[in-house]
Amino acid sequence: MAAVVAAPATSLLLKFGQSLAGAAGSWVFKKGLEAITGGSDLDKVRKDIAFIVDQVKDVKSAVDNLSNQLSDALLQLRSDHLKASLTKINTHWDTIADIVLTAFDLPKELSADERATKLKHLQNRLVNRLQECANEVPGILDAIDSFLSETGGNAFLRQATQQALDGSTDFLGYYGKMKTLILGYWVVVVKGISLLQMAADSPDARFEEGAKTLERHRAKLLQQETVFITTVGENTIKLAELVLANPANDLAINFTDNQGRGFCRSHGMYGMIMIWVMAPSRKWWMYLDNPDALKTSFDVASSYPVRLWEDATQHHLIFSGSQYEAVEEDPEPQLKKLSRWYIKPLAPGSDRYSVQYDSIYAGKFFDRAFLVTRDIPRMGDQLRRQDTWDAGNDRLRFQITHWPN
């Protein structure tokens, strides 16, 4: 499930935006179903086509299941006037796949005349469908593109990203909601492009402008992905996809304050161990508190706290119980479990994050308090705790990016 969510539009286009099974399927549409006469080579073509059909069904099923986890408020943003058009593309694609596979699966005991008659009938049905696709699908894809590429305060993506962010505790849940929402459209767009490729491959469909139409809609899909990345946040998407690719692994990060200054554990006055804010940045690590939750599924409605630790000291970041209520790294392994944080972008498209504590102390001490840098007189800037959010306070803003290899 996580792999489906992390799939970019480009990979969907390369994998499914061709004739059925790519070159193998293209041969079927160019030659026509009446050319299916049996043999080991055609058995392989049939197997390749069936494999792609099953994969497309699996992806659509996964996206549908993920969509069921979205809030009603997010789902209501989807355009009702596009529902019939989306259904039409799905129906065309499924029907054409059924026609082609039926041609391959005709009973072997049929006589040559019976086989020829059935293949001719199936070919006529296929050509009629492909001509419908050539006439209808470009307009449907244009309508989807206009909806997804709309600008302004009431644009679909702008409203959706804000609602998804408001309904999430962390960057992973936010990304999952938005990617699920957009995949509901992209899967249909890719199937529409596949239908146009089939029509262009078939001489009988007479889709002479097919090559230019395909080029236009492939470019539009890639532009939709660019708009999605910009609107959701390029850095947030990168972090989320790196985590989803290896949910059980620690991710090296560049963890700094709003000005790009790093954090270092060191002794302060009176022998206290503090985390100081200083340049340059230092390597930290981030990992999921519960990576098993992503091994078999990805619940986009759930929360995904992470743990943070400094590379140089291998100590985890927690809120301490000292009178100074400072933030410090805990060297005791048995207390490592106290290190749970929600990292969340400050706004759609932003590359700045809030870092909020998810307390599992008895009594929930410090729960939902925020990490903040604070200037301590005669001591310098340190990491501390702030109980409430202040949007105007830049000291509550942090940068978190993938540490370069």
N, C-alpha and C positions, 0 to 999 in steps of 0.2 A: 504493500500500500504506500509506504514512504517513497519507494522508487517511482511510482506513478506520479505522486505529487511533485517530486523534484524534476520530472522530465521537462526540458525546455521545448518551446514550440519547434525549434529547428530539428530536434530528434524525432518528434512526432511526424514532422513533414517528411523527413528522410525515410522513416520506417513505414508510414502508412499513406503518405500523400502521392502514391504512384498508382499505376494499374494494379490490380490484385496480384500480389507477390512479385511486383516489379517487372523485370524482363519476361518472366514466365507468363504472367498474366497478360502482358502486352501482346505476346504472341497470339494468345487466344482471341483477343479483340481485333487484331490485325487480320488474322486468317479466317475468323468466324468459327462458330461452334460446329459447323458441318465438317471442319477439318479434324475433329476429334475422332480418331479411328482406332485408338487403343495402342498398346505397346508400352515398354518400360519407360521411355522418355516422357510420355504423356502421363504415366502413373506418377512420376516425380513432379510434374507440373501440377497435377491435381493435389498432391500432398502439400506442395508449397502454398497453393491457394488456400487450402483448408486451414493451414497453420496460421496464415495472416488473418483469415476470417475469425478464427478463435481468439487470436491476440487482440484484435479490435474489440470483440465482444467483452473480453476480460477487462480491457482498459475502460470501456464505457460502464461496465458494471461497477468497477472500483470507484469511478468518479461519481456515479449515482449513489453509491453507499456513503461516500464522503459528504456528498451534498445533503444527505439526510441528517448530518450532524450540524449543519449550519443553522443559525438562529432564524426565526421567522422574519425578523427585521431585515436581515441580509437577503434572504430569498425573495422578499417583496420588491427588492430593487431590480430584479431581473425583468426584462421587458416582456410583457404579456403578448404584445403584437408579433413577437418573433417566434412564439411557441409553435404555431402551425408550420412555419417555414423550417424550423429545426427538425420537427417531426418528419417533414417531407423529405429532407436530405437523408435522415436515418432510414426511412422506408425505402427510398430509391436504392441506397447502398445495400441494405439487407436483401431486397428483392433481386438485384443483379447478382449478388453472391449466390443466392438460392438457384437462380437460373443456370449460372455457370456450373455449379457443383452438380446440379441435376443432370446436365449434359454429360458430365464425366461418369455419373453413376447409373446410367441407363443399363438395364439388365443385359448380361452378356448373351443370353439365349435369344435375343431379338434377331429377326432376320435382317439382312442388309437393307431391304426396302423399308421395313418397320423402323429401323434405326435412322435411316435417312429422313423419313417423314417426321419423326419426333424431333430430330436435330434441327430440321428446317423450321418447325413450329417454334422451338425454343429460340432459334436465331432471330426470327421475326419479333418475338416478344422482347428479346434483348435489344434489338435495334430501336424499337419503339421507346423503350425505357431510356436508352442513351440519347435519343433525340429530345425527349422531355428534359433530360438533365442539361443538355446543351442550351435549351431555351430558358429553363427556369433557374438553374443553380447559380449562374453569374449574378443575377439580381438579388438572390437570397444572400450570397456572400457579401455583396455591396451593402445590403441593409445591416448585416451583422457588423461589418467594418465601421459603418457610420455610428452605430451604437457604442462600440468599444472605443472608438477614437474621438468621441465627443469631448469637447473642452468646456470649461466654465464651471461655476460652482455647483451646478446641478448635474454635472456629468456623472454617468454611471460609476466609473472607476473612482472618481473623487469621493462620491458618497460612500461607496463600498469600502474603500480603504479606511475612512474615518470610523465607520461603524465597526469594521473588523478590529481596528486598533482599540476602540473603546471597549470592545467585548473580549479583549485578550489581556492576560497578565504578562505576556512575554513575547519575544520576537518569533519564536517557533510557532506558537498558536496563531499569531497574527498572519505570518506567512502562509501557514496551512489553510486558513480560511480563504485568503485571497487567491491562492493558487487553485484551490478547489473550485472557486467561483468562476475563474477565467477558463479553467480546463473544460467546464461544461460547454463553453462556446468553442474552444479551440479544437476539441475532438470532432465536433460537427464540421468546423471549417476544413479540417484536414480530410474528412470524408468527402466533403464537397469538392475539394481539389482532386481527390482520387477519382471521383465520378467524372470530372471534366477530362482527366487524363484518359480514362477509358473511352469516353466519347471521341476524343481526339485520335485515339489509336484505331478506332473503327471507321473504315472507309464508308460504310453504309450509313453512318450517322450524319455524314456531310457537315462536320463541324470544322469548316475550313479555317476559321479564326481561332481555333483551339489553342495554338501555341502562344499567341499573344495574350489570350485570356488567362491561360495558366500562369504566364510570367507575371501578369498584373496581380493576380490573387496570391501568389506565393510571396511577392514583395509586400503586399498588404498584411499578410500574416506576420512576417518578420517585423514590420513596423508596429503592429499591435503588441508584439513582445517588447519592443523598445519602450513603448508608452507604458506598458505594465511595469517594467523594471524601474523606470523613472518615477512613476507614481507611488509604487510600493516602497522603493528604496533599494538602490543597487547593493549597498553594503549589507543591508539586512538580508536580502535574498542570498548573497554569497555565504554569509554565516549560516543561515538556515540549511542551505543545500549541502554545505560541508558537514554539518552535524547529521543530517539525514543520510548522507552517503556512508557514514561510519558512526552510528549512534553509540557504540560501546567504547569508542576511542576518545582520548583527551584531544582537544583542539588547541594548538598554540595560538595565542592572541597577543596583540599589542594593546594593552589596557592603560589608558592615560586619562588625565583630566581634560577639561574643555580646551585648555591651551596646548595640549600635547605633552604635558609633563608626566613622567612615570612615577611609580610608587616603589618605595624601598623600606623594608623592615629594618629598624635600627633602634639602638638605645637612645633615650632622651634624658631629660633632667630627672634626677632622683632615681636613676636606674630603670625607669619605666621603658618598656618595649612599645614603640609606636610604629605606625606606617607613615613615613614622610613623603611629601610630594616634592619631586625634584626631577630635573632633566639629567640625562636623557631617559627615554622610555626603557623599560625592562620587560623581558619575556614573562608572560603569565600563561596559565593553562585554564581551560574551561571544559567541563564535562557534565553530561546529564546526570541528574540525581537518580533517575530511574530509566536507564537505557533499554531495559527489557520491554518497556511500554511501546517501543517502536520496532521491535523485532518482527512482529506479526501483523501489526496494524498501526494506524496513525489516527488517533482521535483528535480532530482539529478543534474540538470544543474543550479539550483538557488544558491543564496548565503544565508547563515544563520548566521547573526550577533547575538551575545549574549550580555547580560548585566551582570555586575559583581558588587557584593556588599559584604562588610565585615560584618561578623556575629556580631561582638562585637559592632559596631557602627550603623549598618543598613544603611550606607551611600554608595552611588554608586560611582564607579570609573569613572572619566572623565578627559579630559585635560582641565586645567583652562585657562583663558585668562590673567593671571597675567604676569608681566614683566619677572618673572622667568620661565614662561611656564612650571610650575611644574604640576605633576599629583596629583590630590587631590580628595577626596570623597565629593560629593555635598550633603549637608543636605536638600536642598530645593526640595520638591517633584515635583514642576513644572518643574525643570530642569533635573529630572531623565531621561527623554527621550534622553538627550544628551549622555547617557552612552551606546554606541554601539561599540562592538569590534569583530574583526575577529580573531579567534584562529586557528592556522594552524600548523601542524607538520613541522619541518624544513626539513625533508627528509623522504622518505618511510622507515617505520620501526622505526623511531626516537621517543623517548619519551620526546623530548624537543620541545617547541612551540614558534612561534612568536606571539605577541599580537599587532594587528594593529587597529588603530582607524578608525571607519566609521562615519565620521562627518556629522551631520545634522544641524550644525550651519548655519546661514545665511552667504553666501559667502564661505561655505565649509572650514572654518578655521580648520587647523590641519588634514585635510582629508588624510587618508592613512599613517599618521605618526605612528611610532612604539614606544611602551613602552620600556623603557630602565632603568637600574639601573645606577646611576652616583654618583661618590664620590665627594661630595661637601666639599671643604676645611673648616676645623674647625666645620663642621656640621655632617659629616658622609654620609653614602649611602642613597640615596633617589630615588624614582621613578620619572623619568622625561620623556621628549619627545625627539625623534630623527627622523628627517625627512626622512632619507634614510637608506636603509638596508646595513649592513656590516657583511658579513658572518663570518669574523674572530673575531668579537666582541662578546665574551661570555656574555656580559652584556645585550644583546638583546635576550638571551635564557631564557625561563621560563619552570618550571615544573608545570603541572596541572594534578592532579590525583583525583580520587573519595575519598572524606573524609570518613575514616572508621567509621562505625556505632558504 
